């Protein structure tokens, strides 16, 4: 089931996200996010953008949201997406379902472009973005340092309209 995020989901979202913080390069966050931090993020995102969760038998097992792409006014129709799944739920098609719902909602809100930012290498994320219809738009070499390792970042673009 897909639904709008609730503030009460903050702990479940932290549990999902902090796994990636602690164990992977897919996020450049280096410290675990607190429930208070996530609650503030949920409030900020839901005030202006879309934030949805995927539930399986009452448990939040994935989420997706968009936020501001860039600060200047001319970018106001472009957003950056974020999507994370519980590590035990990868490969079940949930990411595709979340992205399709997110795109439908953004289209109704008159957004035009979604940017997916992917730390590389990350084959599952690249495959997900390309399956949805995102096209690679850029590649930046060694722009992030995590776990004492330089990491590339790729940009994938989806044109809604």
C-alpha positions in Angstrom: 0.0 0.0 0.0 1.2 3.5 -0.9 0.2 6.4 1.3 1.3 9.9 2.3 3.9 9.9 5.0 2.9 10.7 8.6 5.1 12.2 11.3 4.7 8.9 13.2 6.7 7.2 10.3 9.9 9.0 11.3 11.3 6.2 13.3 10.6 3.6 10.6 12.1 5.9 7.9 15.2 6.4 10.1 15.6 2.7 10.5 15.6 2.2 6.7 17.8 5.2 5.9 20.4 4.7 8.7 21.3 1.3 7.4 22.5 3.0 4.2 24.3 5.7 6.2 26.2 3.1 8.2 26.9 0.5 5.5 26.9 2.0 2.0 28.0 4.8 -0.1 24.5 5.4 -1.6 24.1 8.4 0.7 26.8 10.9 1.6 25.3 11.2 5.1 28.0 10.1 7.5 26.1 10.3 10.8 22.8 8.5 11.6 19.7 10.7 11.2 17.7 11.1 14.4 13.9 10.8 14.7 13.9 14.6 15.4 15.8 15.3 12.2 13.5 13.1 10.1 10.4 14.6 11.7 11.7 18.1 10.7 12.4 16.8 7.1 9.0 15.3 6.8 7.4 18.6 7.9 9.5 20.6 5.4 9.0 18.2 2.5 5.2 17.7 3.0 4.7 21.5 3.2 6.0 22.0 -0.3 6.5 18.7 -2.1 5.5 15.0 -2.1 6.6 12.4 0.5 5.1 8.9 0.2 5.7 5.5 1.9 5.1 1.9 1.0 3.6 -0.3 3.6 3.7 -4.1 3.8 1.4 -5.6 6.4 1.4 -2.3 8.4 5.2 -1.9 8.2 6.9 0.9 6.3 9.3 -0.8 4.0 10.1 2.0 1.6 9.7 5.7 1.0 10.2 8.3 -1.7 10.1 12.0 -1.7 11.2 15.0 -3.8 12.8 18.2 -2.7 14.1 21.4 -4.2 16.6 20.9 -7.1 18.3 24.3 -7.0 17.6 27.6 -5.2 16.9 30.0 -8.1 13.4 30.7 -9.1 13.8 29.4 -12.7 14.3 25.9 -11.3 11.0 25.8 -9.5 9.5 23.2 -11.8 12.4 20.8 -11.3 12.8 18.6 -8.2 15.3 16.1 -6.9 14.1 12.6 -5.9 15.1 10.3 -3.1 14.0 6.7 -2.7 15.0 4.2 -0.1 13.8 0.6 0.6 14.3 -1.6 3.6 17.3 -3.7 2.8 15.3 -6.8 3.1 12.8 -5.6 0.5 15.1 -4.8 -2.4 14.4 -6.5 -5.7 10.6 -6.8 -5.2 9.5 -4.0 -7.5 8.6 -1.6 -4.7 11.0 1.0 -6.0 9.2 1.0 -9.3 5.8 1.3 -7.7 6.9 4.2 -5.5 8.5 6.0 -8.4 5.5 5.6 -10.6 3.2 7.0 -7.9 5.6 9.9 -7.3 5.7 10.8 -11.0 1.9 10.7 -11.1 1.6 13.1 -8.2 4.3 15.4 -9.5 2.6 15.6 -12.9 -0.7 16.7 -11.2 1.4 19.4 -9.4 2.8 20.7 -12.7 6.4 19.8 -12.1 8.3 19.1 -15.3 11.6 17.5 -14.4 12.9 15.1 -11.8 16.6 14.7 -11.1 17.9 11.4 -9.6 21.3 11.8 -8.0 23.1 8.5 -7.6 26.4 7.7 -5.8 28.3 5.4 -8.0 28.8 2.5 -8.4 25.2 1.6 -7.6 23.8 -0.8 -10.2 20.4 -1.4 -8.6 19.7 2.4 -8.5 20.9 3.0 -12.0 18.7 0.1 -13.2 15.7 1.4 -11.4 16.1 4.9 -12.8 16.6 3.7 -16.3 13.6 1.2 -16.0 11.4 4.2 -15.1 12.6 6.2 -18.1 15.3 8.4 -16.6 18.2 9.3 -18.9 21.7 9.8 -17.7 22.4 13.6 -17.8 25.8 13.9 -16.1 28.7 12.3 -14.3 30.9 13.9 -11.7 34.1 12.1 -10.7 35.3 11.7 -7.2 33.1 14.4 -5.7 32.3 12.7 -2.4 34.5 11.1 0.3 33.0 8.4 2.4 34.6 5.4 4.2 38.0 6.8 3.1 37.1 6.4 -0.5 36.3 8.9 -3.3 32.9 8.4 -4.9 31.5 9.5 -8.2 28.0 10.9 -8.6 25.7 10.4 -11.6 22.7 12.5 -12.5 19.6 11.0 -14.2 16.9 13.1 -15.6 13.2 12.4 -16.1 11.0 14.8 -18.1 7.5 14.6 -16.9 5.9 16.6 -19.7 
